[in-house]
């Protein structure tokens, strides 16, 4: 969360002939609800079942596409059948600095209710970081780097 997936995906689209999609956007479209509302009304297990359905659809139907995913999507069993997994690495502090320095910081923070409790957010971050590294085909450190440099790094590794 907040590492710059959307920004990097848009830059990759400009640098390649790929399309870009976001799994959370797909799920929101299918459910006609925001992720936050799905969690609140249906619970996390239901949301994870939607991610699984999305992962299976992606595997069967999508090629040559940059796919941005939510934070728990890496647990999908078929993730490596969908494509190459790129982990955008940053420290927790780097993520917070990135969000807080954005021109639309208030909007970004509002979209990320988990960050209202920084201790809980940091705990989840620490729990997931090693799992992200294990599942990643490519790890790209994005902290304090120019977007063009990050794009060159990614394209050099895929």
C-alpha positions in Angstrom: 0.0 0.0 0.0 1.3 3.4 -1.0 4.5 2.1 -2.6 3.5 3.7 -6.0 2.0 0.7 -7.9 -0.4 2.9 -9.9 2.2 5.6 -10.7 4.7 2.9 -11.8 2.0 1.0 -13.8 1.1 4.2 -15.7 4.8 4.9 -16.5 5.2 1.4 -17.7 2.2 1.7 -20.0 3.8 4.8 -21.5 7.2 3.0 -22.0 5.7 -0.2 -23.5 2.9 -1.4 -25.6 1.2 -3.0 -22.5 -2.2 -2.2 -21.0 -2.5 -1.9 -17.2 -5.3 -3.1 -14.9 -5.7 -3.1 -11.2 -7.3 -6.1 -9.4 -9.0 -4.0 -6.8 -10.6 -1.9 -9.6 -11.8 -5.1 -11.3 -13.3 -6.4 -8.1 -15.0 -3.1 -7.4 -16.5 -3.1 -10.9 -17.8 -6.7 -10.5 -19.3 -6.0 -7.1 -20.3 -2.4 -7.8 -18.8 -1.5 -4.4 -15.6 0.0 -3.1 -13.2 -2.5 -1.4 -13.7 -0.7 1.9 -17.4 -1.4 1.7 -16.9 -5.0 0.6 -14.8 -5.6 3.7 -17.3 -3.8 6.0 -20.4 -5.6 4.7 -19.1 -9.0 3.6 -15.9 -9.5 5.5 -12.3 -10.4 4.5 -13.0 -14.1 3.6 -15.5 -12.9 1.0 -13.1 -10.4 -0.4 -10.4 -13.0 -0.6 -12.8 -15.3 -2.6 -13.3 -12.4 -5.0 -9.5 -12.1 -5.4 -9.3 -15.8 -6.1 -12.0 -15.5 -8.8 -10.1 -12.5 -10.2 -6.8 -14.5 -10.3 -8.3 -17.4 -12.1 -9.9 -15.0 -14.7 -6.6 -13.2 -15.2 -4.7 -16.5 -15.7 -7.1 -17.6 -18.5 -7.8 -14.3 -20.2 -5.0 -11.7 -19.8 -1.6 -11.5 -21.5 0.9 -8.7 -22.0 -0.6 -6.6 -19.3 0.7 -4.8 -16.2 -1.4 -6.0 -13.3 -1.4 -4.0 -10.1 -2.7 -5.9 -7.1 -3.9 -5.4 -3.6 -1.6 -6.2 -0.7 -2.9 -9.7 -0.1 -3.2 -10.9 -3.7 0.3 -12.4 -3.6 -1.2 -15.4 -1.7 -3.1 -16.6 -4.8 -2.0 -20.1 -5.7 -1.8 -19.4 -9.4 0.1 -16.1 -9.2 3.1 -17.4 -11.1 0.7 -18.7 -13.8 -0.6 -15.2 -14.4 2.8 -13.6 -15.0 6.1 -12.3 -13.6 5.7 -11.0 -10.1 7.5 -7.7 -9.4 7.9 -6.6 -5.8 8.2 -2.9 -5.4 10.3 -2.6 -2.3 10.3 0.3 0.1 10.7 0.8 3.9 7.6 1.5 5.9 8.9 5.0 6.5 9.6 5.5 2.8 6.0 4.6 2.1 4.7 7.1 4.7 7.0 9.8 3.3 5.8 9.1 -0.2 2.2 9.4 0.7 2.6 12.5 3.0 4.6 14.3 0.3 2.1 13.8 -2.4 0.1 16.9 -3.6 -3.1 15.0 -2.8 -1.9 13.5 0.5 -5.3 13.9 2.3 -7.1 12.0 -0.5 -4.5 9.3 -0.5 -4.7 8.9 3.3 -8.5 8.8 3.2 -8.3 5.9 0.6 -6.1 4.0 3.0 -8.0 3.6 6.3 -5.4 1.1 7.5 -3.0 4.0 7.9 -5.2 5.6 10.5 -3.6 3.0 12.9 0.1 3.2 12.1 1.1 0.5 14.6 -1.3 -2.0 13.0 -0.2 -1.0 9.5 3.5 -1.4 10.4 2.7 -4.9 11.9 1.0 -6.0 8.6 3.9 -4.5 6.7 6.5 -6.5 8.7 4.4 -9.7 8.4 4.2 -9.5 4.6 7.6 -8.2 3.6 9.3 -11.6 3.7 6.4 -13.3 2.0 6.6 -10.6 -0.8 10.3 -11.3 -1.3 9.6 -15.1 -1.4 6.9 -14.8 -4.1 8.7 -12.2 -6.2 10.4 -13.0 -9.5 12.0 -9.6 -9.5 12.5 -7.1 -6.6 12.9 -3.5 -7.4 13.7 -1.0 -4.7 11.6 2.1 -5.3 12.6 4.3 -2.3 13.9 7.7 -3.2 14.3 6.8 -6.8 13.3 8.7 -10.0 10.4 7.1 -11.8 12.4 6.8 -15.1 15.2 4.9 -13.2 12.6 2.5 -11.7 11.0 1.8 -15.1 14.5 1.1 -16.6 15.2 -1.3 -13.8 11.9 -3.1 -14.2 12.2 -3.4 -18.0 15.7 -4.7 -17.6 14.4 -7.5 -15.5 11.4 -8.7 -17.4 
